[in-house]
Amino acid sequence: MHTQKLATTPRADSPRLRRNTARILASVLLLALTACGGSAEEDADGNPGSQTSATPVPDGVLTKAAAKRVVDAYEKTNNQANKIQDEGLLATVEGGQLHEQSKADYAAFDTWPKADQNAYRTAFVYEDREYLIPRQSPNTTWFAVQAKSSYGNGTRTLLFFDKVGSTYKMVMSLYTDNDDALPQIARDRHGLAEAVDPSQQIGQITPTELTAAFQDLYETGGQGEGKELASTDVTKAALKTYRTSEKSGAANGMATVKFFAEEPAHAKVYALRTASGGVLAAFPAAHTRETLLKPAYRSSHHLVPTDRQKALGVGLGQTALLTDEFQGQGLAILSQASARIAEMDLQHVDAR
């Protein structure tokens, strides 16, 4: 799936020997042990195998080679599905919030301008990949990739793949033109990234609380949980939408517009330690927007749905109320000093 931030149209990778005979024998033995345990083998599913060294290298969630195969398979299948908007085919490699957005893209595809349709059908690849593979643990089933997408003239993107059932699928995909949005990720001496428990407090907030904090910007204008968020371009845009809706409503002032926080379709949060000691978190978002005719106009007027609203489910009957659902995914940088939402991709996924 191609994505663009805040859009409702396509978004579209040595021992030394000494002369002494006894030391030579000891070093040869050490070399043999190192050769046995220095790198993980893969099982049939691409998972790291067991180590036999006295000081084993820790296993990642999967090997880099296996991660590459997962991303390659996603590219190939996604490109095939996008050509004909085959949601069932796409679902074999995609899940989570990302797939909620893709399904809506396919449903509304015929309402897009021809140029956007052609761009969406164009095959793409992820280039200059940097694999961010956490250490294997009972609670860590995912890995991430920083890359550039050939779609969008090399826009940088952060991709998250998680196991859905027994299959790795892409569950989040966040694009950015902002260099600060993708800080350097911390790695241990084995090259493994550090996954962070999303319930861990960082400063005044946990990664799991980012969803409610962001949605509060739409629902109350930031009077509740949203107070914990630093001012960024993303939060400013959300607050502008709230204030404009409160003041102007819709239908030339004949209707009110209200936002209500909703549970995301997929609630999982992904977090990585940054080289500076902070946390980079990818989190879900969701809200509904209710457009309601004021009582004085209900006997003489009705709301007219857009082509996209029709494609997403609005019936043909006249109505005084339209409810639009948005599902999203955001990227935040947390430190002891601040919680900054750097990117947000909200998609209009349902209308009723």
ZIZI-V158419 format. One record per residue. N is the residue number from 1. RES is the residue in one small letter. OMEGA is omega in radians with two decimals (* if undefined). D_CENTER is the distance of its C-alpha to the mean C-alpha in Angstrom with 2 decimals. Layout:
n:res:omega:d_center
N:RES:OMEGA:D_CENTER
N:RES:OMEGA:D_CENTER
//
This chain:
n:res:omega:d_center
1:m:3.00:11.73
2:h:3.11:12.18
3:t:2.97:10.30
4:q:-3.07:11.80
5:k:3.09:11.13
6:l:-3.09:13.14
7:a:3.02:14.54
8:t:3.01:16.13
9:t:-2.89:17.23
10:p:-3.14:15.71
11:r:-3.00:13.00
12:a:*:14.14
13:d:*:18.86
14:s:-3.04:39.53
15:p:3.09:42.54
16:r:3.14:45.88
17:l:3.11:49.33
18:r:-3.01:52.56
19:r:-3.08:56.19
20:n:-3.02:57.28
21:t:-3.13:57.49
22:a:-3.12:56.09
23:r:3.09:53.08
24:i:-3.13:52.56
25:l:3.13:52.50
26:a:-3.11:50.08
27:s:3.10:47.75
28:v:3.11:47.91
29:l:3.12:47.00
30:l:3.13:44.02
31:l:3.14:42.93
32:a:3.11:43.16
33:l:-3.13:41.06
34:t:3.14:38.36
35:a:3.13:38.33
36:c:-2.95:37.81
37:g:-3.00:34.89
38:g:-3.13:33.15
39:s:-3.07:30.24
40:a:3.00:28.53
41:e:-3.13:29.41
42:e:2.98:27.15
43:d:-3.06:28.07
44:a:-3.13:27.91
45:d:3.14:24.24
46:g:3.12:23.25
47:n:-3.14:23.12
48:p:3.11:25.07
49:g:-3.10:28.71
50:s:3.12:31.01
51:q:3.14:32.61
52:t:-3.13:36.36
53:s:3.07:36.83
54:a:3.06:38.50
55:t:-2.98:35.61
56:p:2.99:32.68
57:v:-3.12:29.52
58:p:3.12:26.64
59:d:2.92:24.44
60:g:3.08:20.78
61:v:3.00:18.54
62:l:-3.13:19.60
63:t:3.09:21.38
64:k:3.13:20.19
65:a:3.11:22.15
66:a:3.11:20.47
67:a:3.11:16.94
68:k:3.13:18.28
69:r:3.12:19.59
70:v:-3.11:16.33
71:v:3.10:14.67
72:d:-3.14:17.99
73:a:3.11:18.17
74:y:3.12:14.82
75:e:-3.05:16.12
76:k:-3.08:19.45
77:t:3.12:18.58
78:n:3.13:16.05
79:n:3.10:18.77
80:q:-3.11:21.35
81:a:-3.10:19.65
82:n:-3.13:18.92
83:k:-3.07:22.63
84:i:-3.13:23.79
85:q:-3.14:20.85
86:d:-3.06:21.24
87:e:3.13:18.72
88:g:3.09:20.39
89:l:-3.14:20.05
90:l:-3.12:16.36
91:a:3.10:15.92
92:t:-3.12:17.46
93:v:-3.04:14.51
94:e:3.11:11.49
95:g:3.06:10.54
96:g:-3.14:8.58
97:q:-3.13:7.24
98:l:-3.10:6.72
99:h:3.04:10.35
100:e:3.14:11.56
101:q:-3.14:10.96
102:s:3.13:12.53
103:k:3.12:15.43
104:a:3.07:16.18
105:d:-3.11:16.23
106:y:-3.11:18.73
107:a:-3.08:20.73
108:a:-3.00:21.24
109:f:-3.08:21.67
110:d:3.12:25.42
111:t:-3.08:25.27
112:w:2.99:23.69
113:p:-3.10:26.00
114:k:-3.14:27.17
115:a:3.12:25.75
116:d:3.10:22.17
117:q:-3.14:22.90
118:n:3.12:24.32
119:a:-3.12:21.44
120:y:-3.14:18.97
121:r:-3.09:21.39
122:t:-3.13:21.71
123:a:-3.13:20.60
124:f:3.05:18.15
125:v:3.02:17.52
126:y:-3.06:15.31
127:e:3.09:17.89
128:d:-3.06:18.66
129:r:2.98:16.24
130:e:-3.07:16.05
131:y:-3.13:15.24
132:l:-3.01:14.15
133:i:3.12:15.74
134:p:3.04:16.59
135:r:3.13:20.08
136:q:3.08:20.79
137:s:-3.11:21.27
138:p:-3.06:21.69
139:n:-3.10:18.54
140:t:-3.09:16.16
141:t:-2.93:15.17
142:w:2.99:12.10
143:f:-3.11:11.71
144:a:3.13:9.64
145:v:2.92:10.92
146:q:-3.08:11.63
147:a:2.95:13.37
148:k:3.13:14.92
149:s:3.07:14.68
150:s:3.01:18.16
151:y:3.14:16.96
152:g:3.04:17.35
153:n:3.04:19.88
154:g:3.11:17.87
155:t:3.12:14.99
156:r:-3.10:13.03
157:t:3.05:9.45
158:l:-3.04:7.24
159:l:3.08:6.30
160:f:3.09:6.08
161:f:-3.14:9.09
162:d:3.09:10.85
163:k:3.03:14.28
164:v:-2.91:14.81
165:g:3.12:18.55
166:s:-3.03:19.79
167:t:3.03:17.49
168:y:3.10:14.42
169:k:3.04:11.81
170:m:-3.06:8.49
171:v:3.07:6.25
172:m:3.13:2.65
173:s:-3.06:4.05
174:l:-3.12:5.14
175:y:3.14:8.91
176:t:2.95:11.63
177:d:-3.06:15.40
178:n:-3.12:15.77
179:d:-3.12:16.94
180:d:-3.08:16.69
181:a:-3.13:12.92
182:l:-3.14:12.64
183:p:3.10:15.53
184:q:-3.12:17.25
185:i:3.13:16.14
186:a:3.06:19.15
187:r:3.04:20.69
188:d:-3.05:23.73
189:r:3.08:26.86
190:h:3.13:25.69
191:g:-3.12:22.57
192:l:3.09:20.20
193:a:3.14:17.28
194:e:3.02:17.57
195:a:-3.12:15.19
196:v:3.06:15.84
197:d:-3.08:16.70
198:p:3.07:14.43
199:s:-3.14:17.75
200:q:3.13:19.39
201:q:3.04:20.81
202:i:-3.02:20.05
203:g:-3.08:22.53
204:q:-3.01:22.71
205:i:2.99:19.41
206:t:3.08:17.23
207:p:-3.13:13.42
208:t:3.14:13.90
209:e:-3.11:15.97
210:l:-3.12:13.50
211:t:-3.12:12.78
212:a:-3.13:16.55
213:a:3.14:17.22
214:f:-3.11:15.13
215:q:3.09:16.55
216:d:3.10:19.94
217:l:3.12:19.97
218:y:-3.01:20.25
219:e:-3.08:22.47
220:t:-3.05:24.95
221:g:3.09:24.35
222:g:3.14:23.20
223:q:-3.12:26.29
224:g:-3.10:24.65
225:e:-3.12:21.64
226:g:3.11:20.45
227:k:-3.10:23.36
228:e:-3.06:21.49
229:l:3.05:19.13
230:a:3.12:20.43
231:s:3.07:21.10
232:t:3.08:18.68
233:d:-3.13:18.39
234:v:-3.12:15.52
235:t:3.10:17.70
236:k:3.13:20.74
237:a:3.13:19.43
238:a:3.14:18.63
239:l:3.10:22.09
240:k:3.10:23.76
241:t:3.14:22.55
242:y:-3.08:23.91
243:r:3.12:27.20
244:t:3.14:27.81
245:s:3.11:27.35
246:e:-3.05:29.63
247:k:-2.96:32.22
248:s:-3.09:32.32
249:g:-3.13:30.94
250:a:3.12:31.03
251:a:3.13:33.72
252:n:3.10:35.82
253:g:-3.12:35.82
254:m:-3.12:36.96
255:a:3.05:33.75
256:t:3.09:31.71
257:v:3.11:27.91
258:k:3.10:26.21
259:f:3.13:22.63
260:f:3.11:21.89
261:a:3.12:18.99
262:e:3.03:17.79
263:e:3.07:16.17
264:p:3.11:12.64
265:a:3.13:13.04
266:h:-2.91:10.92
267:a:-2.99:11.36
268:k:3.12:10.07
269:v:-3.13:8.94
270:y:-3.06:8.42
271:a:-3.14:10.85
272:l:3.06:12.85
273:r:3.09:16.28
274:t:-3.11:16.98
275:a:-3.14:20.33
276:s:3.13:21.66
277:g:3.09:21.28
278:g:-3.11:18.48
279:v:3.00:15.00
280:l:-3.04:11.57
281:a:3.00:9.24
282:a:-3.00:5.63
283:f:3.13:6.91
284:p:3.07:7.60
285:a:3.09:10.38
286:a:3.00:13.28
287:h:3.00:16.81
288:t:3.07:19.83
289:r:3.14:22.24
290:e:3.09:25.86
291:t:-3.00:28.40
292:l:3.06:31.91
293:l:3.07:35.28
294:k:-3.06:37.64
295:p:-3.08:40.66
296:a:-3.05:43.09
297:y:-2.99:41.45
298:r:-3.13:40.66
299:s:-3.05:44.05
300:s:-3.09:44.04
301:h:3.00:40.48
302:h:3.13:37.31
303:l:-3.12:33.73
304:v:-3.12:32.98
305:p:3.07:29.53
306:t:3.09:27.80
307:d:3.14:27.36
308:r:3.12:23.62
309:q:3.09:24.52
310:k:-3.12:27.11
311:a:-3.10:24.79
312:l:2.97:22.38
313:g:-3.12:25.30
314:v:3.13:27.79
315:g:-3.06:31.33
316:l:-3.08:34.37
317:g:3.09:36.24
318:q:-3.06:36.88
319:t:3.05:34.89
320:a:-3.09:34.88
321:l:3.02:31.34
322:l:3.12:28.03
323:t:3.13:24.83
324:d:3.13:21.48
325:e:3.11:18.23
326:f:3.04:14.87
327:q:-3.05:11.50
328:g:3.09:8.48
329:q:-3.06:5.30
330:g:3.13:6.59
331:l:-3.08:7.40
332:a:3.07:10.85
333:i:-3.07:13.72
334:l:3.03:16.21
335:s:3.08:19.83
336:q:-3.06:23.10
337:a:-3.02:23.88
338:s:3.01:20.92
339:a:-3.04:17.49
340:r:3.02:15.96
341:i:-3.03:12.99
342:a:-3.12:12.48
343:e:3.05:10.02
344:m:3.07:9.27
345:d:3.10:8.69
346:l:3.14:11.03
347:q:3.05:12.60
348:h:-2.97:16.08
349:v:-3.10:16.04
350:d:3.09:19.48
351:a:-3.10:22.89
352:r:*:26.00
//
